[in-house]
Amino acid sequence: MTKDAGTPGTGSESEKPYDPAEDPDSDPENLLSGTHQPDQAEGEDDDPT
């Protein structure tokens, strides 16, 4: 399967266009869709963004 140019190193996501809001493996800093990321619970829990 050929990986799309917009797809990061996630092989399982290669069939879909890269959507940071639907990619749990992408950077939490880029996921500003409102989903609570475990990485942000490590001290920045006060700041939802």
mmCIF file of the N, C-alpha and C atoms, coordinates in Angstrom:
data_MODEL
# 
_entry.id   MODEL 
# 
loop_
_atom_site.group_PDB 
_atom_site.id 
_atom_site.type_symbol 
_atom_site.label_atom_id 
_atom_site.label_alt_id 
_atom_site.label_comp_id 
_atom_site.label_asym_id 
_atom_site.label_entity_id 
_atom_site.label_seq_id 
_atom_site.pdbx_PDB_ins_code 
_atom_site.Cartn_x 
_atom_site.Cartn_y 
_atom_site.Cartn_z 
_atom_site.occupancy 
_atom_site.B_iso_or_equiv 
_atom_site.pdbx_formal_charge 
_atom_site.auth_seq_id 
_atom_site.auth_comp_id 
_atom_site.auth_asym_id 
_atom_site.auth_atom_id 
_atom_site.pdbx_PDB_model_num 
ATOM 1   N N  . MET A 1 1  ? 0.848   -1.209 0.000  1.00 0.00 ? 1  MET A N  1 
ATOM 2   C CA . MET A 1 1  ? 0.000   0.000  0.000  1.00 0.00 ? 1  MET A CA 1 
ATOM 3   C C  . MET A 1 1  ? 0.877   1.250  0.000  1.00 0.00 ? 1  MET A C  1 
ATOM 4   N N  . THR A 1 2  ? 0.566   2.165  -0.867 1.00 0.00 ? 2  THR A N  1 
ATOM 5   C CA . THR A 1 2  ? 1.359   3.389  -0.952 1.00 0.00 ? 2  THR A CA 1 
ATOM 6   C C  . THR A 1 2  ? 0.883   4.412  0.068  1.00 0.00 ? 2  THR A C  1 
ATOM 7   N N  . LYS A 1 3  ? 1.847   4.971  0.788  1.00 0.00 ? 3  LYS A N  1 
ATOM 8   C CA . LYS A 1 3  ? 1.491   5.971  1.800  1.00 0.00 ? 3  LYS A CA 1 
ATOM 9   C C  . LYS A 1 3  ? 1.275   7.333  1.149  1.00 0.00 ? 3  LYS A C  1 
ATOM 10  N N  . ASP A 1 4  ? 0.242   8.028  1.587  1.00 0.00 ? 4  ASP A N  1 
ATOM 11  C CA . ASP A 1 4  ? -0.023  9.360  1.063  1.00 0.00 ? 4  ASP A CA 1 
ATOM 12  C C  . ASP A 1 4  ? 1.031   10.338 1.548  1.00 0.00 ? 4  ASP A C  1 
ATOM 13  N N  . ALA A 1 5  ? 1.259   11.402 0.775  1.00 0.00 ? 5  ALA A N  1 
ATOM 14  C CA . ALA A 1 5  ? 2.283   12.382 1.121  1.00 0.00 ? 5  ALA A CA 1 
ATOM 15  C C  . ALA A 1 5  ? 1.940   13.104 2.422  1.00 0.00 ? 5  ALA A C  1 
ATOM 16  N N  . GLY A 1 6  ? 0.650   13.213 2.713  1.00 0.00 ? 6  GLY A N  1 
ATOM 17  C CA . GLY A 1 6  ? 0.225   13.937 3.912  1.00 0.00 ? 6  GLY A CA 1 
ATOM 18  C C  . GLY A 1 6  ? 0.134   13.048 5.135  1.00 0.00 ? 6  GLY A C  1 
ATOM 19  N N  . THR A 1 7  ? 0.578   11.806 4.993  1.00 0.00 ? 7  THR A N  1 
ATOM 20  C CA . THR A 1 7  ? 0.480   10.863 6.106  1.00 0.00 ? 7  THR A CA 1 
ATOM 21  C C  . THR A 1 7  ? 1.799   10.762 6.854  1.00 0.00 ? 7  THR A C  1 
ATOM 22  N N  . PRO A 1 8  ? 1.760   10.874 8.181  1.00 0.00 ? 8  PRO A N  1 
ATOM 23  C CA . PRO A 1 8  ? 2.965   10.725 9.001  1.00 0.00 ? 8  PRO A CA 1 
ATOM 24  C C  . PRO A 1 8  ? 3.410   9.261  9.062  1.00 0.00 ? 8  PRO A C  1 
ATOM 25  N N  . GLY A 1 9  ? 4.312   8.918  9.956  1.00 0.00 ? 9  GLY A N  1 
ATOM 26  C CA . GLY A 1 9  ? 4.866   7.574  10.017 1.00 0.00 ? 9  GLY A CA 1 
ATOM 27  C C  . GLY A 1 9  ? 3.923   6.543  10.588 1.00 0.00 ? 9  GLY A C  1 
ATOM 28  N N  . THR A 1 10 ? 2.636   6.783  10.524 1.00 0.00 ? 10 THR A N  1 
ATOM 29  C CA . THR A 1 10 ? 1.666   5.817  11.032 1.00 0.00 ? 10 THR A CA 1 
ATOM 30  C C  . THR A 1 10 ? 1.178   4.947  9.886  1.00 0.00 ? 10 THR A C  1 
ATOM 31  N N  . GLY A 1 11 ? 1.678   3.736  9.798  1.00 0.00 ? 11 GLY A N  1 
ATOM 32  C CA . GLY A 1 11 ? 1.351   2.846  8.683  1.00 0.00 ? 11 GLY A CA 1 
ATOM 33  C C  . GLY A 1 11 ? -0.121  2.511  8.622  1.00 0.00 ? 11 GLY A C  1 
ATOM 34  N N  . SER A 1 12 ? -0.781  2.434  9.779  1.00 0.00 ? 12 SER A N  1 
ATOM 35  C CA . SER A 1 12 ? -2.179  2.027  9.817  1.00 0.00 ? 12 SER A CA 1 
ATOM 36  C C  . SER A 1 12 ? -3.102  3.126  9.298  1.00 0.00 ? 12 SER A C  1 
ATOM 37  N N  . GLU A 1 13 ? -2.585  4.332  9.225  1.00 0.00 ? 13 GLU A N  1 
ATOM 38  C CA . GLU A 1 13 ? -3.409  5.463  8.788  1.00 0.00 ? 13 GLU A CA 1 
ATOM 39  C C  . GLU A 1 13 ? -3.170  5.786  7.311  1.00 0.00 ? 13 GLU A C  1 
ATOM 40  N N  . SER A 1 14 ? -2.385  4.952  6.634  1.00 0.00 ? 14 SER A N  1 
ATOM 41  C CA . SER A 1 14 ? -1.975  5.271  5.271  1.00 0.00 ? 14 SER A CA 1 
ATOM 42  C C  . SER A 1 14 ? -3.135  5.230  4.280  1.00 0.00 ? 14 SER A C  1 
ATOM 43  N N  . GLU A 1 15 ? -4.224  4.598  4.652  1.00 0.00 ? 15 GLU A N  1 
ATOM 44  C CA . GLU A 1 15 ? -5.362  4.501  3.740  1.00 0.00 ? 15 GLU A CA 1 
ATOM 45  C C  . GLU A 1 15 ? -6.235  5.747  3.789  1.00 0.00 ? 15 GLU A C  1 
ATOM 46  N N  . LYS A 1 16 ? -6.051  6.552  4.839  1.00 0.00 ? 16 LYS A N  1 
ATOM 47  C CA . LYS A 1 16 ? -6.874  7.745  4.990  1.00 0.00 ? 16 LYS A CA 1 
ATOM 48  C C  . LYS A 1 16 ? -6.006  8.993  4.877  1.00 0.00 ? 16 LYS A C  1 
ATOM 49  N N  . PRO A 1 17 ? -6.575  10.114 4.435  1.00 0.00 ? 17 PRO A N  1 
ATOM 50  C CA . PRO A 1 17 ? -5.844  11.385 4.438  1.00 0.00 ? 17 PRO A CA 1 
ATOM 51  C C  . PRO A 1 17 ? -5.514  11.786 5.865  1.00 0.00 ? 17 PRO A C  1 
ATOM 52  N N  . TYR A 1 18 ? -4.422  12.499 6.031  1.00 0.00 ? 18 TYR A N  1 
ATOM 53  C CA . TYR A 1 18 ? -3.973  12.840 7.383  1.00 0.00 ? 18 TYR A CA 1 
ATOM 54  C C  . TYR A 1 18 ? -4.913  13.830 8.049  1.00 0.00 ? 18 TYR A C  1 
ATOM 55  N N  . ASP A 1 19 ? -5.539  13.385 9.142  1.00 0.00 ? 19 ASP A N  1 
ATOM 56  C CA . ASP A 1 19 ? -6.427  14.254 9.908  1.00 0.00 ? 19 ASP A CA 1 
ATOM 57  C C  . ASP A 1 19 ? -6.010  14.215 11.375 1.00 0.00 ? 19 ASP A C  1 
ATOM 58  N N  . PRO A 1 20 ? -5.340  15.274 11.843 1.00 0.00 ? 20 PRO A N  1 
ATOM 59  C CA . PRO A 1 20 ? -4.830  15.309 13.221 1.00 0.00 ? 20 PRO A CA 1 
ATOM 60  C C  . PRO A 1 20 ? -5.921  15.110 14.260 1.00 0.00 ? 20 PRO A C  1 
ATOM 61  N N  . ALA A 1 21 ? -7.142  15.468 13.922 1.00 0.00 ? 21 ALA A N  1 
ATOM 62  C CA . ALA A 1 21 ? -8.253  15.332 14.868 1.00 0.00 ? 21 ALA A CA 1 
ATOM 63  C C  . ALA A 1 21 ? -8.653  13.864 15.031 1.00 0.00 ? 21 ALA A C  1 
ATOM 64  N N  . GLU A 1 22 ? -8.284  13.036 14.050 1.00 0.00 ? 22 GLU A N  1 
ATOM 65  C CA . GLU A 1 22 ? -8.652  11.623 14.113 1.00 0.00 ? 22 GLU A CA 1 
ATOM 66  C C  . GLU A 1 22 ? -7.440  10.730 14.333 1.00 0.00 ? 22 GLU A C  1 
ATOM 67  N N  . ASP A 1 23 ? -6.257  11.334 14.466 1.00 0.00 ? 23 ASP A N  1 
ATOM 68  C CA . ASP A 1 23 ? -5.032  10.571 14.636 1.00 0.00 ? 23 ASP A CA 1 
ATOM 69  C C  . ASP A 1 23 ? -4.502  10.699 16.060 1.00 0.00 ? 23 ASP A C  1 
ATOM 70  N N  . PRO A 1 24 ? -4.758  9.680  16.900 1.00 0.00 ? 24 PRO A N  1 
ATOM 71  C CA . PRO A 1 24 ? -4.342  9.720  18.308 1.00 0.00 ? 24 PRO A CA 1 
ATOM 72  C C  . PRO A 1 24 ? -2.824  9.702  18.462 1.00 0.00 ? 24 PRO A C  1 
ATOM 73  N N  . ASP A 1 25 ? -2.109  9.317  17.400 1.00 0.00 ? 25 ASP A N  1 
ATOM 74  C CA . ASP A 1 25 ? -0.654  9.237  17.485 1.00 0.00 ? 25 ASP A CA 1 
ATOM 75  C C  . ASP A 1 25 ? 0.024   10.547 17.111 1.00 0.00 ? 25 ASP A C  1 
ATOM 76  N N  . SER A 1 26 ? -0.765  11.520 16.637 1.00 0.00 ? 26 SER A N  1 
ATOM 77  C CA . SER A 1 26 ? -0.158  12.786 16.254 1.00 0.00 ? 26 SER A CA 1 
ATOM 78  C C  . SER A 1 26 ? 0.141   13.638 17.484 1.00 0.00 ? 26 SER A C  1 
ATOM 79  N N  . ASP A 1 27 ? 0.815   14.744 17.269 1.00 0.00 ? 27 ASP A N  1 
ATOM 80  C CA . ASP A 1 27 ? 1.213   15.611 18.377 1.00 0.00 ? 27 ASP A CA 1 
ATOM 81  C C  . ASP A 1 27 ? 0.001   16.161 19.116 1.00 0.00 ? 27 ASP A C  1 
ATOM 82  N N  . PRO A 1 28 ? -0.037  16.023 20.444 1.00 0.00 ? 28 PRO A N  1 
ATOM 83  C CA . PRO A 1 28 ? -1.134  16.579 21.249 1.00 0.00 ? 28 PRO A CA 1 
ATOM 84  C C  . PRO A 1 28 ? -1.226  18.096 21.065 1.00 0.00 ? 28 PRO A C  1 
ATOM 85  N N  . GLU A 1 29 ? -0.096  18.733 20.745 1.00 0.00 ? 29 GLU A N  1 
ATOM 86  C CA . GLU A 1 29 ? -0.057  20.177 20.542 1.00 0.00 ? 29 GLU A CA 1 
ATOM 87  C C  . GLU A 1 29 ? -0.877  20.563 19.312 1.00 0.00 ? 29 GLU A C  1 
ATOM 88  N N  . ASN A 1 30 ? -0.993  19.634 18.369 1.00 0.00 ? 30 ASN A N  1 
ATOM 89  C CA . ASN A 1 30 ? -1.730  19.903 17.145 1.00 0.00 ? 30 ASN A CA 1 
ATOM 90  C C  . ASN A 1 30 ? -3.196  19.509 17.263 1.00 0.00 ? 30 ASN A C  1 
ATOM 91  N N  . LEU A 1 31 ? -3.526  18.774 18.327 1.00 0.00 ? 31 LEU A N  1 
ATOM 92  C CA . LEU A 1 31 ? -4.907  18.322 18.495 1.00 0.00 ? 31 LEU A CA 1 
ATOM 93  C C  . LEU A 1 31 ? -5.687  19.312 19.351 1.00 0.00 ? 31 LEU A C  1 
ATOM 94  N N  . LEU A 1 32 ? -6.056  20.428 18.750 1.00 0.00 ? 32 LEU A N  1 
ATOM 95  C CA . LEU A 1 32 ? -6.780  21.446 19.499 1.00 0.00 ? 32 LEU A CA 1 
ATOM 96  C C  . LEU A 1 32 ? -8.275  21.312 19.254 1.00 0.00 ? 32 LEU A C  1 
ATOM 97  N N  . SER A 1 33 ? -8.711  20.084 18.957 1.00 0.00 ? 33 SER A N  1 
ATOM 98  C CA . SER A 1 33 ? -10.122 19.855 18.642 1.00 0.00 ? 33 SER A CA 1 
ATOM 99  C C  . SER A 1 33 ? -10.975 19.736 19.902 1.00 0.00 ? 33 SER A C  1 
ATOM 100 N N  . GLY A 1 34 ? -10.330 19.735 21.064 1.00 0.00 ? 34 GLY A N  1 
ATOM 101 C CA . GLY A 1 34 ? -11.083 19.675 22.309 1.00 0.00 ? 34 GLY A CA 1 
ATOM 102 C C  . GLY A 1 34 ? -10.974 18.326 22.992 1.00 0.00 ? 34 GLY A C  1 
ATOM 103 N N  . THR A 1 35 ? -10.325 17.374 22.334 1.00 0.00 ? 35 THR A N  1 
ATOM 104 C CA . THR A 1 35 ? -10.140 16.060 22.951 1.00 0.00 ? 35 THR A CA 1 
ATOM 105 C C  . THR A 1 35 ? -9.077  16.131 24.030 1.00 0.00 ? 35 THR A C  1 
ATOM 106 N N  . HIS A 1 36 ? -9.333  15.450 25.146 1.00 0.00 ? 36 HIS A N  1 
ATOM 107 C CA . HIS A 1 36 ? -8.387  15.493 26.263 1.00 0.00 ? 36 HIS A CA 1 
ATOM 108 C C  . HIS A 1 36 ? -7.268  14.484 26.043 1.00 0.00 ? 36 HIS A C  1 
ATOM 109 N N  . GLN A 1 37 ? -6.062  14.990 25.863 1.00 0.00 ? 37 GLN A N  1 
ATOM 110 C CA . GLN A 1 37 ? -4.915  14.123 25.649 1.00 0.00 ? 37 GLN A CA 1 
ATOM 111 C C  . GLN A 1 37 ? -4.208  13.820 26.962 1.00 0.00 ? 37 GLN A C  1 
ATOM 112 N N  . PRO A 1 38 ? -3.781  12.565 27.155 1.00 0.00 ? 38 PRO A N  1 
ATOM 113 C CA . PRO A 1 38 ? -3.091  12.160 28.383 1.00 0.00 ? 38 PRO A CA 1 
ATOM 114 C C  . PRO A 1 38 ? -1.808  12.957 28.603 1.00 0.00 ? 38 PRO A C  1 
ATOM 115 N N  . ASP A 1 39 ? -1.176  13.397 27.525 1.00 0.00 ? 39 ASP A N  1 
ATOM 116 C CA . ASP A 1 39 ? 0.057   14.175 27.637 1.00 0.00 ? 39 ASP A CA 1 
ATOM 117 C C  . ASP A 1 39 ? -0.199  15.519 28.311 1.00 0.00 ? 39 ASP A C  1 
ATOM 118 N N  . GLN A 1 40 ? -1.404  16.042 28.142 1.00 0.00 ? 40 GLN A N  1 
ATOM 119 C CA . GLN A 1 40 ? -1.712  17.350 28.700 1.00 0.00 ? 40 GLN A CA 1 
ATOM 120 C C  . GLN A 1 40 ? -2.126  17.256 30.164 1.00 0.00 ? 40 GLN A C  1 
ATOM 121 N N  . ALA A 1 41 ? -2.332  16.031 30.637 1.00 0.00 ? 41 ALA A N  1 
ATOM 122 C CA . ALA A 1 41 ? -2.754  15.843 32.021 1.00 0.00 ? 41 ALA A CA 1 
ATOM 123 C C  . ALA A 1 41 ? -1.549  15.818 32.962 1.00 0.00 ? 41 ALA A C  1 
ATOM 124 N N  . GLU A 1 42 ? -0.363  15.961 32.385 1.00 0.00 ? 42 GLU A N  1 
ATOM 125 C CA . GLU A 1 42 ? 0.860   15.863 33.173 1.00 0.00 ? 42 GLU A CA 1 
ATOM 126 C C  . GLU A 1 42 ? 1.261   17.185 33.808 1.00 0.00 ? 42 GLU A C  1 
ATOM 127 N N  . GLY A 1 43 ? 0.357   18.154 33.869 1.00 0.00 ? 43 GLY A N  1 
ATOM 128 C CA . GLY A 1 43 ? 0.717   19.413 34.512 1.00 0.00 ? 43 GLY A CA 1 
ATOM 129 C C  . GLY A 1 43 ? 0.009   20.594 33.869 1.00 0.00 ? 43 GLY A C  1 
ATOM 130 N N  . GLU A 1 44 ? -0.411  20.425 32.612 1.00 0.00 ? 44 GLU A N  1 
ATOM 131 C CA . GLU A 1 44 ? -1.090  21.515 31.927 1.00 0.00 ? 44 GLU A CA 1 
ATOM 132 C C  . GLU A 1 44 ? -2.596  21.287 31.928 1.00 0.00 ? 44 GLU A C  1 
ATOM 133 N N  . ASP A 1 45 ? -3.067  20.545 32.922 1.00 0.00 ? 45 ASP A N  1 
ATOM 134 C CA . ASP A 1 45 ? -4.486  20.206 33.014 1.00 0.00 ? 45 ASP A CA 1 
ATOM 135 C C  . ASP A 1 45 ? -5.339  21.446 33.249 1.00 0.00 ? 45 ASP A C  1 
ATOM 136 N N  . ASP A 1 46 ? -4.695  22.507 33.763 1.00 0.00 ? 46 ASP A N  1 
ATOM 137 C CA . ASP A 1 46 ? -5.414  23.757 34.003 1.00 0.00 ? 46 ASP A CA 1 
ATOM 138 C C  . ASP A 1 46 ? -5.759  24.450 32.690 1.00 0.00 ? 46 ASP A C  1 
ATOM 139 N N  . ASP A 1 47 ? -4.964  24.170 31.661 1.00 0.00 ? 47 ASP A N  1 
ATOM 140 C CA . ASP A 1 47 ? -5.138  24.840 30.384 1.00 0.00 ? 47 ASP A CA 1 
ATOM 141 C C  . ASP A 1 47 ? -5.672  23.863 29.342 1.00 0.00 ? 47 ASP A C  1 
ATOM 142 N N  . PRO A 1 48 ? -6.956  23.956 28.989 1.00 0.00 ? 48 PRO A N  1 
ATOM 143 C CA . PRO A 1 48 ? -7.579  23.029 28.042 1.00 0.00 ? 48 PRO A CA 1 
ATOM 144 C C  . PRO A 1 48 ? -6.978  23.114 26.645 1.00 0.00 ? 48 PRO A C  1 
ATOM 145 N N  . THR A 1 49 ? -6.275  24.204 26.360 1.00 0.00 ? 49 THR A N  1 
ATOM 146 C CA . THR A 1 49 ? -5.644  24.334 25.060 1.00 0.00 ? 49 THR A CA 1 
ATOM 147 C C  . THR A 1 49 ? -4.216  23.840 25.161 1.00 0.00 ? 49 THR A C  1 
# 
